[in-house]
Amino acid sequence: MPSTVATASEILKEVYEPKIRKQLNSDTVLLDRIEKTADHIDRVNGKYSVFAIHYQRNAGIGARREMESLPAPGNQGTKSARVALAFLYGGVQLSGQAIRLVNSDYQAFASALELELDGLKDDLSKDLQRQIYGNGSGAVGTTSTVGATTAGVSIAINSGIQNFQIGMIVDVYTAANLAADSTAKATAAKVVTIDPVASTITIDQTVTFAANDAFVRTGSANREWTGLGAIIQNTGVLYNIDPATYPIWKATVDSNSGVLRPLSESIIMKNVHQVRTNGAAVSLMVSSLGVQRAYANLLQQQRQFVNTKTFTGGWGGIGFVTDKGEIPMIGDIDCPYNTILGISEKNLKIYRDEDWSWMDYDGNKWDRVVNKDAYAAMMFQYSNMGTDRRNAHFRISDLTEA
């Protein structure tokens, strides 16, 4: 009988190439942009950062005839805003054997230590990128499924499908309980599968869902960054200021009651002009990828060709032309679907004590796991994103994607 690959399989070597091929999208488009362009306050001493907004002019102004009483003196109106820091963490644990034995290219694709530490840093940045678009509640997505769903049965996701990850551990809240910071209906459920085309997931628990139940990273409810989902709104208290009392503390919101509508240059221009009327200027527009495609299609229909341009800082994109200059429009996979956000970057700030750091106050980055041949490390950051001018931004929603 001749020798073949099959008969010689026990003595053949398996040759491992020197690195792992990444299959995950680690883009942090808006986070990178904001960190480069936002006005940073890198050292926040204390739990809060406080600033004042100017919301009212002096009303003691007027014209009079001879010998008439002069206008009653007025004053400027100011109100203090208070931005609280969010406390963010990411941990890793390795067995002693993994640290000691899986440490060279001939033994493994990558050092277990390097893989976990480098991966954790990427994962933390990617999660902050998600939080930029959130509202601080921690919700990664909501469901339209109603009724009991057993483990492994598809759950329909009506918003946020792009935020789910295989292996993510989530709690499930009713919309009311999440808003009230109350009890979750299910905890520590593991995301098992994701179908982004069908917009469904499966988890490893049986849960009775109601419409618009929210999925939140376990333990993170109402503990995340106050992102653009809360900032670019025309209702809701933000930084201790209620726009119902101080109407100038409203962003421009252009929605269509949930009914999708075609994108037009007129819709965009109207919102750019509203921000301009408020006394500010949009410096960046960011959209979902589908809305960016719709915008490109719109330009192709109306012009012979579409020009792309490289903007300040090396950012490239399609420019939206105004009489005040071009505004770049960039697409972001993490942006909410059917949406364009108009941002005044100079009015955004990242408040933080310092960047991601290891929890090593005792001098040790690695802590021995009690009664185990294993070691754990934890990274942390005390930070938040905020704005000092809510009316400098706009949101256009309910747009048809291409």
Sequence and secondary structure as in RCSB ss.txt:
>XXXX:A:sequence
MPSTVATASEILKEVYEPKIRKQLNSDTVLLDRIEKTADHIDRVNGKYSVFAIHYQRNAGIGARREMESLPAPGN
QGTKSARVALAFLYGGVQLSGQAIRLVNSDYQAFASALELELDGLKDDLSKDLQRQIYGNGSGAVGTTSTVGATT
AGVSIAINSGIQNFQIGMIVDVYTAANLAADSTAKATAAKVVTIDPVASTITIDQTVTFAANDAFVRTGSANREW
TGLGAIIQNTGVLYNIDPATYPIWKATVDSNSGVLRPLSESIIMKNVHQVRTNGAAVSLMVSSLGVQRAYANLLQ
QQRQFVNTKTFTGGWGGIGFVTDKGEIPMIGDIDCPYNTILGISEKNLKIYRDEDWSWMDYDGNKWDRVVNKDAY
AAMMFQYSNMGTDRRNAHFRISDLTEA
>XXXX:A:secstr
    TTTTTTT      SS    S    HHHHHHHHHS  B    SSEEEEEEEEE         TT        
 EEEEEEEE EEEEEEEEEEHHHHHHS STTTSSS HHHHHHHHHHHHHHHHHHHHHTS SS EEEEE   EEE 
TTS EEEEE GGG  TT EEEEE HHHHHTT   SEEEEEEEEEETTTTEEEESS EEE TT EEEETT TT S 
  HHHHS SSS BTTB TTTSTTS  EEE  TT  B   HHHHHHHHHHHHHTT    EEEE HHHHHHHHHHHH
HHSSS  EEEEGGGEEEEEEEETTEEEEEEE TTS TT EEEE GGGEEEEESSSSEE  TTS SSEE TTSSEE
EEEEEEEEEEEES GGG EEE SB   
